[in-house]
Amino acid sequence: MSITGLKKKQPKTFKVKVVTMDAEMEFSCEIKWKGKDLFDQVCRALGLRETWFFGLQYTLKGMLTWLKMDKKVLDQEIPKEDPVSFRFLAKFYPEKVEEELLQEITQHLFFLQVKKQILDEEIYCSPEATILLASYAVQAKYGDYDPDLHKPGFLAQEELLPKRVLRQYQMTPDMWEERIAAWYAGHRGTARYEAEMNYLKIAQDLEMYGVNYFPIAQKKNHTDFLLGVDAKGIHVYSINNRFSPNKSFEWSSIRNISYSEKELTIKPIDKKAEVFKFFSSQPKVNKLIMQLFIGNHDLFMRRRRVDPIEIQQMKAQAREEKARKKVTLCGKAGSTAAEKAFPVTKLLISCHFVCRWSTSVWPGRSSCAKRPSEQRRSWKGACLRWKMKLGKPTKPCAVQRQQRSCWPRRPKSQRMRRSCWLRTLPRLSRNAKGWSWRPERPRKRSA
């Protein structure tokens, strides 16, 4: 066979550049590739398994658009560039980051994206909270605070606070650094993944976290409200207030959502409730809004079902990995920096961090037998006791042996409760008229 014949059989390709929050990647894609093929290639390159949160975003005529997974890449309205540029970003947000974000790479990408949104003032954050978030960001980047290494001025080139906060107070950069460093020094012993998770746990309580806003109107050619879509439902805001919605529709209370050209209609399950109709600026905006409706609703339903085997395996692996890292970090803390930071005897430090089921050997105690309370003692309790500089138990050991546990139980109001299942969960379906959600009927109990 000739060389010309071999060249003809080679598939034609085009170049694609994908920009993540901390890297750039280039791919050579085949012309017949769909959006799903390119997306899977990017996820494999990143080692990402929690793919349902993310998407490939691009800008077309000043409008942010997401690449469709079921269509060929070149058949979509993408920018005519060489290479074609996409941004790999989070499209959907979790309700509870600590429970849903399993992989460290997923957590890291969310951390970088939310941090950028706060610094760009896309998410409003109070000045007090921004300083605490900045201290966790510094902990994630630099590790434990060391006064010999982290001298005044080491944060001069870092962008840690929104410009709005810097303009609001008449403070010098050195004064801001001093306040951030004071909080940063208190995070000693916190690993990078823990600092990023603490950052996200604070950020998820902000009012504008995870909300996509769209200008809408109840009459044509007017902009009266803002439509917000997030993991919990659909919200309607006034133009000047993006914090507290005027009206909200939770996913569990929606019966049907339909759209035609520029008009969208939301019908609640309660037939007595008012039907909400609104108009958007363009038909393309309607399609984008419907994509977010469908994706967020699917994740809402997924959270309230039993996890598939793949997710259960990922959760088990994540728990094992965190436990292994916690053992390693605690061992290092007990042998090096912990002894300098807190005035506790070496005996107590070693006893607290040996292992979860080990016996705490206190000075003056005659026996080292394991008690049920010590077997149930968790890492969190041991670390907290060590960090609070408690060198001895508050009560004699003889009294502790008679008690059920040496740690007080939380009040009933603070204990975690199991979330109950919703009786009716909406189901997404498509008919000739458009997209709609219909509630599932509860199963009949057998006699």
C-alpha positions, 0 to 999 in steps of 0.5 A, spaced: 500 500 500 502 506 498 504 512 503 498 516 499 493 511 501 495 511 508 494 518 509 487 518 506 485 513 512 488 517 517 482 521 521 482 529 520 483 532 527 482 539 530 486 542 536 482 544 542 485 548 548 482 547 555 483 552 561 482 549 568 482 553 574 490 552 575 492 549 568 492 549 560 491 543 556 491 542 549 488 536 545 487 533 538 480 531 537 477 528 531 472 531 527 466 526 528 467 527 536 461 529 540 462 534 546 461 528 551 468 525 547 472 531 549 469 532 556 471 525 557 478 526 555 479 532 559 476 528 565 481 522 564 487 527 563 485 530 570 484 524 573 476 526 575 471 521 577 466 526 579 464 529 572 457 530 574 458 537 577 462 540 571 462 542 564 466 546 558 464 553 557 465 558 552 463 565 550 459 566 544 457 574 542 458 576 549 454 570 552 456 564 556 454 558 553 456 550 555 458 545 550 452 540 549 454 533 550 450 529 545 452 533 539 458 534 535 463 539 537 464 542 530 456 542 529 455 547 535 456 554 535 463 555 537 468 560 536 472 560 529 479 559 533 485 555 532 485 552 537 478 552 539 478 555 547 474 552 552 474 553 560 473 547 564 468 549 570 463 547 575 456 548 572 452 545 578 454 546 585 453 541 591 448 542 597 453 540 602 460 540 600 463 535 605 458 530 604 458 530 596 465 532 594 469 526 595 475 526 590 481 531 592 481 534 585 474 535 585 475 539 592 481 543 589 477 545 583 471 548 587 476 551 592 479 555 586 473 557 582 469 559 589 475 563 591 475 567 584 468 568 584 469 571 591 475 575 589 471 578 583 465 580 587 461 575 584 459 572 590 458 577 596 462 576 602 462 580 609 469 583 611 470 579 617 468 572 613 473 574 607 479 575 612 477 568 615 477 565 608 483 568 606 487 565 612 484 558 610 487 560 603 494 561 605 494 555 609 492 551 603 498 554 599 503 555 604 502 550 610 503 551 617 505 558 619 512 558 621 515 565 624 522 564 621 520 563 614 513 567 614 516 574 615 512 580 615 511 582 607 510 574 605 503 576 603 504 582 599 504 579 592 498 575 594 491 577 592 486 575 598 481 580 599 476 583 594 477 590 592 471 592 595 473 590 602 480 594 601 476 600 599 471 600 605 476 600 610 482 605 611 488 600 612 494 599 609 497 592 606 501 591 612 495 591 617 491 587 613 496 582 612 497 582 620 490 580 621 490 575 616 496 572 619 493 572 626 488 567 623 493 563 619 497 562 625 491 558 628 490 553 623 497 550 625 496 542 623 491 543 618 492 539 611 491 542 605 485 538 603 482 540 610 483 548 609 480 547 602 474 544 605 473 549 611 474 554 606 468 551 602 464 550 608 464 557 610 463 559 602 457 555 601 453 559 607 453 565 603 447 567 600 450 568 592 454 561 593 452 557 587 446 561 584 446 563 576 442 569 575 438 571 569 434 578 567 427 576 566 421 580 566 413 579 567 412 583 561 415 583 554 421 588 553 422 589 560 427 587 565 423 587 572 426 581 576 432 576 576 431 569 576 436 565 580 437 557 579 441 553 584 441 546 587 435 547 592 430 550 587 428 556 583 428 563 586 426 570 583 430 576 586 429 584 585 434 587 581 437 591 586 437 585 591 440 578 590 441 576 597 433 575 599 429 572 594 422 575 593 419 568 591 422 561 591 420 554 588 423 548 591 425 542 586 420 538 590 414 543 589 414 544 582 409 540 578 411 542 571 416 547 567 415 549 560 417 554 555 416 556 548 421 561 544 422 567 550 416 565 555 417 560 561 412 557 565 413 554 572 407 550 575 407 548 582 404 542 585 399 546 589 394 547 584 391 553 589 398 556 588 399 562 583 402 560 576 409 564 575 410 566 567 416 570 565 420 572 559 427 572 558 431 576 553 433 571 548 431 564 546 438 562 547 437 564 554 431 560 555 435 554 553 440 555 557 436 556 563 432 549 561 439 546 561 440 548 568 433 546 570 434 539 568 441 538 571 440 541 578 433 537 578 437 531 576 442 532 582 437 533 586 433 527 585 440 523 585 441 526 592 435 523 595 436 516 592 440 510 594 447 511 592 449 506 586 455 501 587 460 506 584 459 512 588 459 507 595 466 505 593 468 512 591 466 514 598 469 508 602 476 510 598 475 517 600 474 515 608 480 510 607 484 516 604 482 521 609 483 516 615 490 514 613 492 522 612 490 524 618 494 518 622 500 521 618 499 528 620 497 527 627 504 523 628 508 528 625 504 534 629 505 530 635 513 529 634 515 536 631 511 542 631 506 540 637 511 540 642 513 547 641 506 550 640 503 547 646 506 546 653 503 539 654 508 533 656 511 528 651 507 522 654 500 525 653 502 527 646 504 520 644 498 517 647 493 522 644 495 520 637 497 513 637 491 510 634 483 511 635 483 505 640 489 506 644 488 507 651 490 514 654 495 514 659 495 519 664 500 521 670 498 518 676 493 512 673 495 505 675 492 501 670 492 502 662 486 497 661 481 499 656 475 502 657 468 502 653 469 510 653 476 510 650 474 505 645 469 510 642 473 516 643 474 519 636 480 522 633 476 529 633 475 529 641 482 527 642 485 532 638 481 537 641 483 535 648 490 536 646 489 542 642 486 545 648 492 544 653 488 539 657 494 536 661 489 532 666 482 530 666 477 534 670 475 529 674 479 523 678 480 517 674 476 512 679 470 517 678 471 516 670 471 509 670 464 509 673 461 514 668 458 511 662 463 516 658 468 521 660 466 526 654 459 530 655 454 528 650 451 534 646 444 537 647 438 534 643 438 540 639 445 539 636 445 532 635 445 530 627 438 528 625 437 523 619 434 527 613 427 524 612 425 522 605 420 526 601 413 523 599 413 526 592 419 527 588 418 530 581 420 526 575 423 530 569 419 528 562 418 530 555 412 530 551 410 534 545 409 540 548 416 541 552 419 539 558 415 538 564 416 535 571 411 530 574 410 528 581 411 521 583 406 517 586 408 514 593 408 506 593 402 503 596 404 499 602 403 492 602 398 489 608 
